[in-house]
Amino acid sequence: MASQYQAIYDSWKNDPQGFWGKQAEKIDWFKAPDASFDAKMGISGRWFPGGETNTCHNAVDRHVAAGNGDRVALIYDSPVTNTKRKITYAELQDEVETLAAALAHRGIGKGDRVIIYMPMVPEAVIAMLAAARLGAVHSVVFGGFAPAELAIRINDATPKAIISASCGIEPSGIIAYKPLLDKAIELADHKPSSCLILQRDAMNCELTPGRDDDYAAAMAEAREKGWRQPPVAVAATDPLYILYTSGTTGQPKGVVRDNGGHMVALMWTMDHFYDVKPDEVFWAASDVGWVVGHSYICYAPLLFGCTSVIYEGKPVGTPDAGAFWRMISEYRISVLFTAPTAFRAIRKVDPKGALMADYDMRHFRALFLAGERTDPDTLHWAREKLQVPVIDHWWQTETGWAIAGNPLGLGLVEVPPGSSGRPMPGYDIEVLTDEGEPVAPGTLGNIVVKLPLPPSCLPSLWNADERFQDAYLNTFPGYYMTSDAGMIDADGNVFIMARTDDIINVAGHRLSTGAMEEVITSHADVAECAVVGAADQLKGQLPMGFYVLNDGAERDPDELEAELVALVRGQIGAVAAFKTAVAVTRLPKTRSGKVLRGTIQKIVDGVSYTTPATIDDPAILDEITTALAARGLIG
């Protein structure tokens, strides 16, 4: 179909408040908002002031009331425990109102904080919804986070209760959560009054008398005594959750998400961006601890009435690189949203996509990628193998939904590989110099968004208004600073090339590491790579590449390095001064799949660093150090 993108974007730009006011009609309000937007409220304005609603009611109760209680709300598939479970909307309502009642019995009410420290199990989503039902503010912390990091979040959020589990389960083994939780509470100055612990079959744990309660026993008690908790009315501008950004140093930033604007924006995306129907199965292959899990495992699919998937497994190794295809086939998944890293991992193990032939995927309609820049090579591979639209899009923890992308529901526009697409309604994107001046189309610079930000974007940081202004608003007055660097071409396509910290300065030339990575991964033998700027006395910085070979590829490192250097020189030019490519077996990544380029750079420069709390496997840093030391490349 002909794309409606430009007409819809223009309609937003011509009447922002009218545009979002119309979208707000699609959620249930206990009290209608006084206006769509109040520019004088808060630091930079607030959406739907005066409105009262409840997110859990909208995500659960209203679907049951509409006669859709028998529709499957959640599919739980756990290859690491060989467990499968389906939960209907009616069953979800029962679980959520029971848990909310159990929490209320423990003194949890409107405005109180609840930390959720859980693996990828249905109870994690149920806990989020139960907190929302009470008008409490949840803060999900990625399961398995180190005690010191969890303690920081406990001190900042000051939760009355923590909901956790006895353990998490990874392909590498069982991770005991309870000792980590106990140590975190010991380290924290703030002490929660109660903890609910889900005991898992793989590993039970000891409960702390006077503080801990067994999750199943608490639910059984609530049912036995007939406790039920109706949804509590909250203001549209009241906080729904706090999600701490995964910074590697210093105090993490507690991004606040409100109730009203969050629902309005997510409802719009399911229909117009992802093109999902309410009775379809939508899978966001992420973790509830990350923003993708909040927006597109828990809230958006359930608000829209879809079936959402909770997957406790990996793209490869549980059991093989056909895991995603098995899921799509078995559950008739229509749309998948995952990180490019997942597809690079699949391609590395099964470069020909041979395992796909074992599964019926005829009903699969689209793949969306986000979380890290999608290199064109991965994009082309996925399109060739899947034969469906493969759509890159760009957003942040701070926004909660896409800043730029290619909206399938409005009809796709022509977007060149390497681009994250066009700005979405609500986002007026510009590219500025460090001095705040606009740049010409196709010129690298700082990506910013003109204020006010659209619904769902953070109104501030938790108890840190001044830090919010310093981090996001003060550098470019009148704009939100994304801290991403990139460009916009003459057709309006947005290219996110790197975090601004990853733009390197080579003899006065600002160069994108992302552009170099794009060239390196185009080599047939390279599965993935990272480029960082190594300190250089003469030129300031010199790019250094780290690459991982495809499975089965056997190459002489010196020969391949020469080929990669020639590729970068040929496609970017001698100005890049790219001369070094180091073979490694793995790249260090966060658990959400982002490459830890900053840590790699510190190793290269021989400066001290703290192992990031979000790292997937700290041993990889030692592997990087060994590979560099073998070539005398440290410092």
Order of alpha helices (4+ residues) and beta strands (2+ residues): alpha-alpha-beta-beta-beta-beta-beta-alpha-beta-alpha-beta-alpha-beta-beta-beta-alpha-beta-beta-alpha-beta-beta-beta-alpha-beta-alpha-beta-alpha-beta-alpha-beta-alpha-beta-beta-beta-beta-beta-beta-alpha-beta-beta-beta-beta-alpha-beta-beta-alpha-beta-alpha-alpha
